[in-house]
Amino acid sequence: MAWSTFALNGQRKYLTRSEADRFLTTAKKRDLSVYVFCWFIAASGCRISEALMVTTKCVDFEAGAVILESLKKRRKFVYRAIPLPASLLDRLAELIATSEFGDDDRLWPWSRMTGYRRVTEVMREADIAGSWATPKGLRHGFGVRAVQSGAPLHLVQRWLGHADMKTTAIYAAAVGPEEREMASRTWLDDDDEVEKGLAATRNGLIRDSVARRSKQSNLDRHLNLEPKVVKAAEKRWFRQIFSKAETIFSCQLLQFYLFCNRLFL
């Protein structure tokens, strides 16, 4: 199943946490049945067709979970359990108590199109628009939140009813709070941050300038001392040459003196 968290037009397919919260706040203004339906899909991450198949006996209040049949499996009677928040279980109990449901009666006896329309109506009222403003956007949002919350992928795979782990792993590609926190270290959002950046640049330039001046000063001192060093070396060289010449000259005079003495003796 080749898909990603982004549509072909580049838009994300999932609701963010803030959008999901706004969606539930708006759904709370509707009647109990619509409110619980919207909350159920958002909190369980199930497909809309799976939510519409829920009956009273699917809700296990003792275990705090709902038992769903995975409708996209190749074979029937494949079930999975999804934990639900206690507050949602209370609302489900209230919904069941307010109506005379049999064990096999669906909690939402609507068609798939009616269920879809109920969700999208709440999306519009919550001012949520885009390719993610759908029941599937709620499902994808659940998957993204689960992965970003640190839930193991095999659990998320089971909750969503995916046949392939690769499908579940795609939710990890969504931008999470940790990634935003790391990216925020590179941001310059306002004038204060820009001023900090400029100040750091100025400080860096000042440090470079001081370092260059110090280096130039050391070079100047070296150049100023160089003639004195050369002169001293020249003096040592002349002294050494003169000393050798004096030694050689003195030896030659002595030899000439001895030679002359031998001739006249």
Residue pairs with C-beta under 8 A, 6 or more apart in sequence:
1 164
1 166
1 167
3 167
3 170
4 170
4 173
5 12
5 13
5 14
5 140
5 144
5 170
5 171
5 173
5 174
6 12
6 13
7 13
7 131
9 131
11 130
11 131
11 132
12 130
12 131
12 132
12 174
13 131
13 132
13 136
13 137
13 140
14 132
14 137
14 140
14 141
14 143
14 144
14 171
14 174
15 23
15 42
15 128
15 132
15 133
15 137
15 138
15 140
15 141
16 141
17 141
17 145
19 126
19 128
19 132
19 141
20 42
20 138
20 141
20 145
22 126
22 127
22 128
23 38
23 42
23 122
23 123
23 126
23 128
23 138
24 38
24 39
24 42
25 126
26 122
26 125
26 126
27 34
27 35
27 38
27 39
27 122
27 126
28 35
29 35
29 125
30 38
30 122
32 91
32 94
32 95
32 98
33 95
33 107
33 108
34 118
34 122
35 91
36 88
36 91
36 92
36 95
36 107
37 51
37 107
37 108
37 115
37 118
37 119
38 118
38 119
38 122
38 138
39 88
39 91
40 46
40 51
40 54
40 66
40 84
40 88
40 92
41 48
41 51
41 119
41 135
41 138
41 139
42 138
42 141
42 142
43 84
43 85
43 88
43 142
44 51
44 66
44 68
44 82
44 84
44 142
44 159
45 82
45 138
45 139
45 142
45 143
45 146
45 159
45 160
46 68
46 82
46 139
46 161
47 71
47 72
47 135
47 136
47 139
47 161
48 112
48 115
48 116
48 119
48 135
48 136
49 71
49 112
50 68
50 69
50 70
50 71
50 161
51 108
51 115
52 106
52 108
52 110
52 112
52 115
53 68
53 69
53 71
53 106
54 66
54 68
54 106
54 107
54 108
55 101
55 103
55 104
55 105
55 106
55 107
56 96
56 101
56 102
56 103
56 105
56 107
57 103
57 104
58 66
58 67
58 68
59 66
59 67
59 89
59 92
59 96
60 66
60 67
60 81
61 89
61 93
63 81
64 83
64 84
64 86
64 89
65 81
65 82
65 83
65 84
66 81
66 82
66 84
67 79
67 80
67 81
68 79
68 80
68 81
68 82
68 161
69 76
69 77
69 78
69 79
70 78
70 79
70 80
70 161
72 161
72 163
73 161
73 163
80 158
80 159
80 161
82 159
84 92
92 107
95 107
96 107
101 107
108 115
110 118
115 135
116 134
116 135
119 134
119 135
119 138
120 133
120 134
123 129
123 133
123 134
124 133
130 137
131 137
132 140
132 141
139 160
140 171
142 159
142 160
143 156
143 160
143 168
143 171
144 171
144 174
144 176
146 155
146 156
146 159
146 171
147 153
147 156
147 168
147 171
147 172
147 174
148 174
148 176
148 177
148 178
153 165
153 168
153 169
153 172
154 165
156 168
156 171
157 165
157 167
157 168
160 168
162 168
187 193
188 194
188 197
